Amino acid sequence: MRTKLTLGLLVLSALASHNLCAQEIPQQNLDSVVITSSRIDLPFKENSRTVSVITSEDIATSASTNVADLLQEVAGIDIRRRGTGGMQSDLYIRGGGFDQTLLLVDGMKMEDAQTGHHTMNMAIPLETIERIEIIKGPAARVFGQNAFTGAINIVTKKNAENINSAGFRVGSYRQQNAQVTLGHDFNKSSHIAHASVNTSDGYRYNTDYNNQNYFLKSSFNKEHVPINLLAVYQQRKFGANGFYASPSATDQYEETETSLIGISSVYKTQNLTLKPRIYWRRNQDLYLYLRYNPSYYRNLHISNKIAAEVNASYTSSWGTTGFGVDLGQTYLSSNNLGDRERFMVNGFIEHLFKLFDGKMDITPGIAMTYFSDFKFHAFPGIDVGYRLNDKVKVYGNIGYTYRIPTYTDLYYSDPTSLGNENLDPEEAIAEELGVTYSGSRFRVTAALFNRYSKKLIDYVKENEDDLWQATNIRNVNTFGVELNGNYPFKFMGYPQNLTAGYTFIEDDVKDLNLNYSRYSINSLKHQATFTLRTQFLKNVSQTLVYKYAERTAGETYNVVDASVNMAIGSLDLSLIANNIFNANYYETNLVPMPKGNVLLGATYHF
């Protein structure tokens, strides 16, 4: 199948090219949205990759209170949660690992050199998000390493008008969520500030949490060359019953503190666009094996990343050229992993060709990356798209991608496990073929994807009494099919919207020739998502979300969430119900997910 896909891409390259948009959760006119997560800004309709957008309207009417829950409504994304409230979750795209997906906030990379378990620590509050851009497939050519299987870019709000609000929610497990969001537009500057506190006693023993979020975004000199300041701080304290180690480890506890400070700007002339930015991300992780006996086993890791980058695009008669460079310095201080540092340089160039009156687009490109501890790597790739008519577009892409080991892979040690400082980077060749139909009434996207990965890192051992040892041992071929559709319609004069998605993944795991392996491939073999947004009364809307999952290991589950929103003048009332049919299931590490639970909320806009 991999050979057939490659041949298909070569044939498609001869006729067509560029980046596709699989619209998975659309409500506003997405054709007017410019996808900023690409180096070359492109309107949604002109992309030739599998790109999805979750809009602010989707967020406002969702049955979710955090980014982790919201992303579960998107086919091809596997969020493996531990508990409620988004306290701890891992992000997977198309069967990849949690270390293989890159999260960005306003284009700033949120990867953590310690471990991908901290990726979602910077999943900022929904009240501050304008939209979420999702790129599936190899994105290393665009973003460098860590975008092994895809990338997700959270775009924060920039319009400070009509944003002032205060809200409170209460619900099951003594959940209490309070938030206030303030904003104001001045002649030459604008400012948005947000603060929220979310607490719960937990849905079972030792799953209580306390989560605090603080957000500030300011824009200065708006009428000329803007200067944008973003500052985010998130603190999470939670009981971690069975979250790590084994389900019998019921007294684990964790505290994380994650902060981001970034300054960015945009400079434009008729043909040239420059986007410089500099940022600092810090993450602190405290882990206790026994919550009330810290001396028994305690890990404390502090990671810092300081980065600067300039992305540019230049438009000429030959098309649009994207190019740029980013520099990063990472520091880690850890009682387990030691004191580490790494310097990174990433440079890229790509060019968008448009042929045959714009019907065909071809975007070849390459990124070159240097790591002080892993030397040079290159990621070539090409996107190809061809618009058959105003409604139908075919597209394909192929690219090389890789991931360097985290510091946990390299140096972690505990009584049962050992890292391996001689690990090599993971590597993959990924391919995709797709077609999208964009009609006046609905949009449908279908894609085939294939990824051949080698040198994947696993913990293995020969004998039962041996320690688990990190090793580049796994080779996996991942083949999949993805379907997405969106149908907006009217009933009784009110807008309704149905979004559906399906993903099939088949992992061909090559023989390890070892007796024991810790990591099993447990992808979502079958995943189906349906989101129905309805309105039958002027000020009342409803959302119903259905999620079906069958994992490679065989377990299946069906989960239904729902929400009702009512607007009474400046007051919004909401009722969110999760897992309303009490499904018994878990998403990772045998951590049981909560049965049916509800949240009742009120938000006042002023």
N, C-alpha and C positions, 0 to 999 in steps of 0.2 A: 504493500500500500504506500509505503514511503516513496518508492521509486515512481509509482503512478502519480503521486502528488507533485514530485519534482518535475516530471515530464509535463504535467499540466501547467505548472508555473512557467516553464520555458515556452510552451505554446502561447500562453496568455501574454507573456512578455513581448512576443512578436506582434500581437495585435493591440495591446492595451497597456494601461498602467495607472497607478496611484493609490490613495488611501480611502477606505470605505467607512461608512458610518452605519453601524448596526444600532438603530434607535430602539432602545429597550424600554425606557420608561419616559416617553415624551408626553408633554401636555401643552407647553407653549409651542410657538413656531420655531422648532429647533434649526430650521434652515437659516435663521438669522443669527444663530449662535456661532461665534468663532472659537474653535478649539485651540486653547492657548497652551495645552500640554505638549504640543508638537513644537519643534524648533521653528518651523515655518507655520505661521498662523494660517489656518484654513477654515473656511465656513464648514459647518457640520456636513452639508450635503456633498462637499467636494473631497472629503477624506476617502482614502483607499485602504483603510485598515478597519478592523472591527472595533469601532468606537461607540461607546454608550454615554449618555448624559442623563444624570438625575438632576432635575431642575428644582428651583426653589418652590414651585407649585407642588411638585411631587413630595418634597420634604414636608410642606405645610399640611398636606392631607394624608400623610403616611401613618401607618399603625406602629411607628417606631419612635423611640426617644433618643437614639444615639446612632452613630455611623455604623457600628458593627451590625446592629439589627437591620438597618436600612439596606446595607449591601447584600443581605441575604435574599432580597427580592429580585436580584439580578442573576439570570442564568449564566453559568460559567464561573461564578464566584462562590467559593466555599469558605464561609466564615465559621471557624470552629471555636465556639464560645465555651467558656468555663463560668457558669453562673449567669447572673442577670446584670442589667445596667451597663453593659459594655466594659465591666471592670477588667477582664482579661480575655482576650480573643486573639486568634491567629488568622492570618489572611492568606488564602490560597487562590490561584487563578489557573483554571484548566489543568488541574491535577498536579501542579507544581508544589513545592514546599513553602513553608512560611518564611524561609530565608530567601526565597527566589522572587518575591514580589516587592516592588518599590512603591512607597507612599510619598507623595509630595504635597506640600501646602503652598499655594501660590507659586508653584514651580520650584520650591526649595526642597531638596531631597532629605527625607526623614529616616534614612536607613541608620541602623545602630550597629556599630562594629562589634559589640558584645554578643548580641543575638537578635534574630528576627522576632523573637517573642515580644520585643518592645516596639515593633512597628506601629501597632495600633495605640500606643500611648499618646500619640499626637493626633488622634481622631477628635478634632475639636467639636464643640457643641453645635447642634443643628441650627440653633438660632443665629449663628454667625456665618452660615454657609450660603453662598449664592448658587452654586451648582457643584456637582462632582463629575469629573471626566474620567472615563474608564477606558484604557487601551489594553486590549487582549492580544496575546501573541508576543513575539520577541521585540523588546523595546530597548535593547542594549545599544543599538546604533544611535538612538535618540538620547538616552539617559545614562549610558554606561552600565557597569555591572550592577547587580541586584535587580535589574528589570528583566530577569531571566524568563519569566512567563507573562509579564505584563506590568502595567503601572497604573496607579490611581492618583489623580491630581484633585485635591480639594481647593476650590476657588472661593475665597472669602468675599463677603459682601463689601461693596464699595460705595453704594448709595446710602448716605446717612439720613435721608429724609424719610419720614413716616416709619421709623424703626423703633421708636421708644415704646417699651413694653415692660410689664412686670407680671410674673406668673408663678403659680404654685400648683403642685400635683401631690396627691396622696393616694396610696393604694396598698395592695397586698404586701405582706412581709414588712409592714410598717415602712413602706417606701415614702419618702418625703423629698420632693424636688422643688427647689426655689430658684428663680432666675430673674435678673433684671438686665435689660439691654437699653442703652442710651446712645443717641447719635444726633449730630447737628452739622449742617452744611453752612460754612461761611463763604465769603466771596472768593477767597484764595486757598481755603483749606477745608477739610472735613474730618470728622472724628467719630469713631464708633467704639463703645466700651461695653463689655459684657462681664457679668459675674454670675456664677451659679454654684449651688451646693446640692448634692444628691446623696441621700443616706438610706440605709435599709438595715433591718436586723438580720436579713438573710432568709432564704427559702428552706434551708436546713442547717444543721449544726455547723458553726464556723464558716458561714458564707456572708456575714455582715460586711458592709462597706461604707466608706465615707469618701466622696469624690468632690474635689473643689476645682473650679475652672475660672480662669481670668483671661480676658482677651481685650486687646487694644489695637485699633488700626487707625492710623492718621495719614492723611494725604496733604502735602503742602505744595505751594506753587502750582496749583492745578491748571492754570491758564497757559503755562509755558512748558518747561520741562518738569514734570511732577516728581516729587520725592515721597515715597511711600514707606511708612514705618509700621511694622507688624511686631507685636509682642504678645506671647502666649505663655501661660503657666498652668500646668495641670498636676494635681496631686491626687493619688489614689492610695487608700489604705483598705485592705480587705483580707478577710479570712479565706484561706485557700484549701479547703477541705478536698483532698484528693486531686488538686489541680496538677500537681507534678509528682514525680516519683511513682507511687502506686496508689490505687484507691484506698488502701489501708492507712495511708499517711493523712489522717484526718485533722491534724493540728497544725498544718502549715500556715504560714502568714507571710504577706508581702506588702511592701510599701514602695511606690514609685513616685518620683518627681521628674517631670519633663518640662523643659522650657525652650522657647524659641524667640530669638530676636533677629529680625531681618530688615534690611533697608534696600529698596529697589527703585528703579526709575525706568522711563521709556523715552527715548529720543528718536524723533522721526523727521525725515526729509521726504522729498517726493519719491525717492527710490530706496532709501536706506532706513532700516529700523534697528536700533540698538537697545538691548535690555540688560543693563548691568544690575547685579545684586550681590550683596554680601550678607552672610547670616551666621549665627552661632546657635547650635542645638546642644542642649545638655540633658543627660538622663542619669538619674540616680536610682538604683534598685537595691532594696534591702530585703533579703529573704531569710526566714527562720523556719527550720524544720519543725521545731516545737515552739508554738506561739508564746507560751508562758515560761519557756526555759531557753532564752537566747544563747546561753553558753553551750548548749548541746551541739548545735550546728547552725552557723550563721555565715551568710555571704553578703558582702557589700561591694557593689560595682558602681563606679562613676565614670561615665563616658562623655567626652566633649568633642564636638566637631565644629571647626571654624572653616568657612568656605567662602570663596569669591568666584563669580563667573560673569562672563559677558556673552550673550547670545545675540546674533545678528542675522538679518536677512536682507538681501539686495535683489531688487527686481530690475531686469533688463529685457531686451528683445529676445534673449535666449531662454527666459523663464525666471524662476526665483531660486536664488542660492541661499542656503542656510549654513551658517558657520559659527564657531565659537569655541571657547575654552573655559574650563572651570578648574580651580585649584582647591584642595582641601587638606586640612591637617586634623588628624584624629588622635585623641589622647584617651587612654584608659587607665584608671587606678582601681585595683581590685585586690582584696585579700586572698582570692583564690586564683585569679588569672594573672596576677602580677601587674607591674606597670609597663604599659605598651604605648607605642605611638607609630603612626603611619602617615606618610605624605602621599597625596594622590594628584595626578594631573590627567585631565580628560579633554581631548580636542576632537571636534567633529566637523564634517563638511558633507552636505548633501545638496542635490540640485533637482528642482521640479521642472521637468520638461512637459509642455503641453503641445500636442500634435493633432492634426486633422480637425482644425477649427475648435480645439479644446475638448474634443470627445475622448482623447486618449491622454493619460498622464503617466509619466514614469519618473520615479524618484529613487535613483541610486544614491548610496551614501556610505560613509565609513566613519567609525569612531576609533580613536587611538587612546589607550589608557596606560598610564604608568603608576605602579604602586611601589613604594620604597622596599616592600618585603616580597613582592611578587612580580616585579619587573614589568615588561611591556606586553600588552594584549591589544588585538585589533578586532573590531566587529564590523564586517562588511554586510551589506544587505541591499535589497531593492524592493520597492513597492510598485505595483503595476495596476492600472485601472482603465477600463474602457466603458464609456457610456453608450449603450446601444440605442437608447432614445431618451426622452425626457423623464421616463419613469424607471428604466432598468439600467443597472450598472453592474459589470462583473469586475472582480478585482483579485489580486493575489499578492503575496509577499513571501520572501524567503530571507533568512538572516542567521547569522551566527551569534550566539549569546553565551555568557558564562557568569560564574559567581565565584569570588574568592572566599575561602573559609572565614567564618567568624572567629573571634577570639575564643569563644566557647568551644568551637570545633578544634581549635589548635591547642588550647592550654588547660581546659577544664579538668578537674580531678575531684573525685569524691570516693567513698569507700568501695564503690562498685564500678566506677567508670574512669577512663583516661582519655584525654585529648591526644592529638598527634600533631606535633609541630612540623612534620614533614608532608602534610597534606598538599595535594595539588588543587587548583581551581576546578570546579565543576564546569562542564562544557555541553553545548547542545547546538544542533542545527534544527531550526524550526521553519515550517512551511504552512501556508494557508491559501485556500481557494474559496472565493465567496461570490455571492450575487445578492443585490438588494433591489427591491421594488418599492418605489416611493410614489404612491398614487395620491389623488386628492382626498381619498377617504381612509386609506390605511397604508402602513409600511411593513414590509416583510424582509427579513434578512436570513440567508442560509449560508453556512460556512463549514468547510472541512478543514481540519488542522492536524498537523503531525509534528511531533518533536522527538528527535532521537538524542537522548541524553547519555553521557558517559562520565565516568569518574564521580558519580554521585556519592556523597558521604553517608556512611552508615556506621553504626556501632556493632561490631561483630566479635565472636570469640569461637575458639575451637572446642573447648571443654567447658562443662557446666561451672566449674569452680574458678575459671579464668575471669579477669576483669574485662568489661566491655571496652573495646579499643576503637577509636574513630579511624576509619579507613576509606580510601577511595575505591569502593568495591562494586557499586551498583551501576549497571547499564540498563536503561529502560527506554523502550519505544512507546510513546503515548500518541494514540490516534483518537480523534474525536469528531463529533458532529454537533453543530450548534444552530438552533433555529430561534428566531425572535420575531415577534409580530406585535403591532400596535393598531388598534381600531378605535378611533374616536367617533362617536355618534351622538345623536340627540334623541331624547325621549321626554315627552310632555314639555318640549321647549327648552329643556335644561341639558347642558353638556354631560356626556357620560364617556368613560374611557376604559377600554380593556387592553391590558398588556399581558402577553404570554411568552414564555421562554422555555426551551428544552435543550439540555446538553447530554450527550452520550460520550463517555470516555472509556477507552480500552487500553489498559497498561500491559505491555508485554515485558515482563520482568525477566531479565536474563539470569541464568543460574549463578548462585554465589559460590557454590562448592565449599560451603562452610556449614557447620552444624547449628550455629546460633546467630540470629540476626535480631537486633532490637527494633529496627524501624520496618514496619510493613507498609506497603503501598496501599492506602485505603481511600482512594479517590471516590468522588461521587460518580459512580458508574452511570446512573440515571438520575437526572435532576430536572424537575419541572416546576415552574413558578407561574402563578396567575395572580394578577392584581386588577381588581375591578373597582373603579372609582365612580360613584353614582351621586346624583342629586335629583331629588323629587320635590323639594320645597325650596323657596328662595334663599333661606339662610341656613339650610342644613345640608351637609354632605356626608357621605359614608365611604369607607374603604374596606374592602375584603381582600385578604392575601392568603393564598393557598400555596404551600411548599411541600413537594414530594421529593424524597431522597432515597436512593438505594446505593449503599457503599460497596466497594469491591469485596469487602469481607463478608457481605451478605445481608447485613442488617438494613431494614427499611423503616421509614416513618413518614407520617403525614401530619403537618402542622398547619393550623388555621389561625390567623390573627385578624382582628377587625377594629375599626375605629369609627366614631361618630363625632362630627364637629358642628357646633351651632354658633352662629354669630348673632349677638344681640347688641346692636349699636357698637360701642367700643369694646365690648366684652366678648371674648371667645371662650366657649365651654367645650370640653373634649372628654371623651371616654375611650380609652384604649384597652382592649382585651387581647391578651396573648395566649396562644395554645388553648383555645376555648373548648376543644374536645378532649383535653387532658391526655395528649399523646405521651406515651412512656418512651423516652429516647435519650440518647446522648450523642454529642458531636465529637468529643475527643477524650482520650485518657479515661474512659469509663466514668466520666463525671455526669450524673443524671441531671437533665435539664428540668426546670420547674414545670409543674402542672399549671392548669389555668390560673391566670392572675390578671388583675385589672388596675388601671390608673385613672383617676378622675382629676381633671385639671381645669384651671381657669386662668386666662391671660387677659390683662387689661392693656389696651393701646392708648397712649396719650401723646 
